[in-house]
Amino acid sequence: MTSIRHFPATHPLPDWRNFGVMLRVLLGINVLAALAALVQAPDLAGWIAHYVELAAVVQPLLLIGLGLLSLVRDVLWRLPLRLGQACVLGLAGGLAALLFLYAASLGLVDGSSTLRAVLLAMAATALLLAYFELRSRAISPVLSEARLAALNARIRPHFLFNSLNAVLSLIRARPQQAEAALEALSDLFRAAMRDPGELVSLADEIALGKQYLELEKLRLGERLAVDWKIGAISLDLPIPPLMLQPLLENAVYHGIEPAEEGGTVRVSIDQRGQELRLSVANPTAGQTQPAAGNQIAVANIRERLALYYDLEARLEIETGDNSYEVRIILPCQRRKPTQPR
């Protein structure tokens, strides 16, 4: 099973296909271009005009460079780190030289400035590579696993406490069902104690969610209804553990239990392109604001998604007049990412 120890975010050479990496590169280079324009402009009034001129040169170089780096990412990762960084520097310098020579042939720029452009491009690239190397150390697998363990530790007490309460409510009234519930509870405990750094299959996460809801249904009876909609997707897709269960728990405790008549928890799982979408919706039982427990669980999941996927995953909330829905969108990862050196 895939582990956070093998995630591309921990590699000193960035994952050029990652949206977060692209965004950081674009922002970083444009900030450097703005500073260069500020230094070269004769006054503040001419700063913006000079920046626009620089951006017209920098943006094509930047976009072409990112496109090429995304194509050769896996090859660069197989190289020793310093050699891979040297190849990135060489690519940036070579692209800058080609673009400036082409622009000079059209009379758009002074050909004598080509060497300066190459040096500036390589210097900016070196700064970005240094930043990404420092960042990879800051989010090393050990630190990421420690943070994930802390986040999971916040979820487990609520999970286990609520599950125990569900069993205790059955012991006197329905002892046979309580025995069956205890067996289910032991399976839930084992799932909750998994290594937080390991991904689980979508099938396992769905099974955990269904088992938890069956336990709650023993307690709530007909007040709890569940509508599962699972699209034509591969159930072997790896996802972080305890993504679905906390949302189901919140849906029951903040949406179904406060309502005397109960309600329906709607779970939708499907795939759109290269995105896996998990959605949990519940009635709001007349509440005008999301409960504090909802907010804590959502913040916890959002932070874990950032540790696993950087900016490639997101969590969305939609609050209607009588409904509360949480959607998790994350990339489909069918193969284990390349292991960093």
Long-range contacts (C-beta under 8 A, 24 or more apart in sequence): 1-198, 1-199, 1-200, 1-201, 1-238, 2-198, 2-199, 2-238, 2-333, 2-336, 2-337, 3-195, 3-197, 3-198, 3-199, 4-141, 4-144, 4-145, 4-148, 4-197, 4-198, 4-199, 4-307, 4-308, 5-141, 5-145, 5-197, 5-339, 6-336, 6-337, 6-338, 6-339, 6-340, 7-141, 7-144, 7-308, 7-337, 8-337, 8-338, 8-340, 9-136, 9-139, 9-310, 10-136, 10-139, 10-140, 10-141, 10-144, 10-340, 11-77, 11-136, 11-338, 11-340, 11-341, 12-81, 12-132, 12-133, 12-136, 12-137, 12-340, 13-76, 13-77, 13-81, 13-84, 13-85, 13-88, 13-129, 13-132, 14-132, 14-136, 15-73, 16-66, 16-69, 16-70, 16-73, 17-70, 17-73, 18-310, 18-311, 18-312, 19-310, 19-311, 19-312, 20-310, 20-311, 20-312, 21-132, 21-310, 22-66, 23-311, 24-131, 25-62, 25-66, 25-128, 26-62, 28-124, 28-127, 28-128, 28-131, 29-58, 29-62, 29-124, 29-128, 30-55, 30-58, 32-124, 32-127, 33-58, 36-120, 57-99, 57-100, 57-103, 57-109, 57-117, 60-99, 61-92, 61-95, 61-96, 61-99, 61-121, 64-95, 64-99, 65-91, 65-92, 65-95, 68-95, 74-338, 77-338, 77-340, 77-341, 78-338, 80-341, 81-341, 85-129, 88-125, 88-129, 89-122, 89-125, 89-126, 89-129, 92-121, 92-122, 92-124, 92-125, 93-118, 93-119, 93-121, 93-122, 93-125, 95-121, 96-120, 96-121, 96-122, 136-340, 139-307, 141-197, 144-197, 144-307, 145-196, 145-197, 147-307, 148-196, 148-197, 148-304, 148-307, 149-196, 149-197, 151-196, 151-300, 151-303, 151-304, 151-307, 152-196, 152-241, 152-242, 152-304, 154-296, 154-300, 155-242, 155-246, 155-297, 155-300, 156-192, 156-193, 158-246, 158-249, 158-293, 158-297, 159-188, 159-192, 159-242, 159-245, 159-246, 159-249, 160-188, 160-189, 160-192, 162-249, 162-253, 163-188, 163-212, 163-215, 165-219, 166-215, 166-216, 166-218, 166-219, 167-215, 169-219, 170-218, 170-219, 174-218, 177-218, 181-215, 181-218, 184-211, 184-214, 184-215, 185-215, 187-211, 188-212, 188-215, 191-241, 192-242, 194-241, 196-241, 198-241, 199-238, 199-239, 199-240, 199-241, 199-308, 199-333, 200-238, 200-239, 200-240, 200-241, 201-235, 201-236, 201-237, 201-238, 201-239, 202-233, 202-234, 202-235, 202-236, 202-237, 202-238, 202-239, 202-269, 202-276, 203-235, 203-236, 205-239, 205-241, 205-243, 205-244, 205-245, 206-230, 206-235, 206-244, 206-269, 208-244, 208-245, 209-244, 209-245, 209-248, 209-267, 212-245, 212-248, 212-249, 213-248, 213-252, 213-265, 216-252, 220-252, 220-256, 220-257, 220-262, 222-262, 223-256, 223-257, 223-259, 223-261, 223-262, 223-263, 224-252, 224-256, 224-262, 224-263, 224-265, 225-262, 225-263, 225-264, 225-265, 226-264, 226-265, 226-266, 226-267, 227-264, 227-265, 227-266, 227-267, 228-267, 229-266, 229-267, 229-268, 229-269, 229-270, 230-268, 230-269, 230-270, 231-268, 231-269, 231-270, 231-271, 232-271, 233-269, 233-270, 233-271, 233-276, 234-334, 236-334, 237-276, 237-332, 237-333, 237-334, 238-333, 239-276, 239-330, 240-304, 240-305, 240-308, 243-278, 243-301, 243-304, 243-328, 244-278, 244-280, 246-297, 246-300, 246-301, 247-278, 247-280, 247-297, 247-301, 247-326, 247-328, 248-280, 249-297, 250-280, 250-282, 250-291, 250-293, 250-294, 250-297, 250-326, 251-280, 251-281, 251-282, 251-324, 252-282, 253-293, 254-282, 254-285, 254-287, 254-290, 254-291, 254-293, 254-294, 254-324, 255-282, 255-283, 255-284, 255-285, 255-324, 256-282, 256-283, 256-285, 258-285, 258-287, 259-283, 259-285, 259-286, 271-332, 274-331, 274-332, 275-329, 275-330, 275-331, 275-332, 276-329, 276-330, 276-331, 276-332, 277-327, 277-328, 277-329, 278-327, 278-328, 278-330, 279-325, 279-326, 279-327, 279-328, 280-325, 280-326, 281-323, 281-324, 281-325, 281-326, 282-323, 282-324, 282-325, 283-322, 283-323, 283-324, 284-319, 284-320, 284-322, 284-323, 284-324, 290-317, 290-319, 290-324, 294-324, 294-326, 298-326, 301-328, 305-330
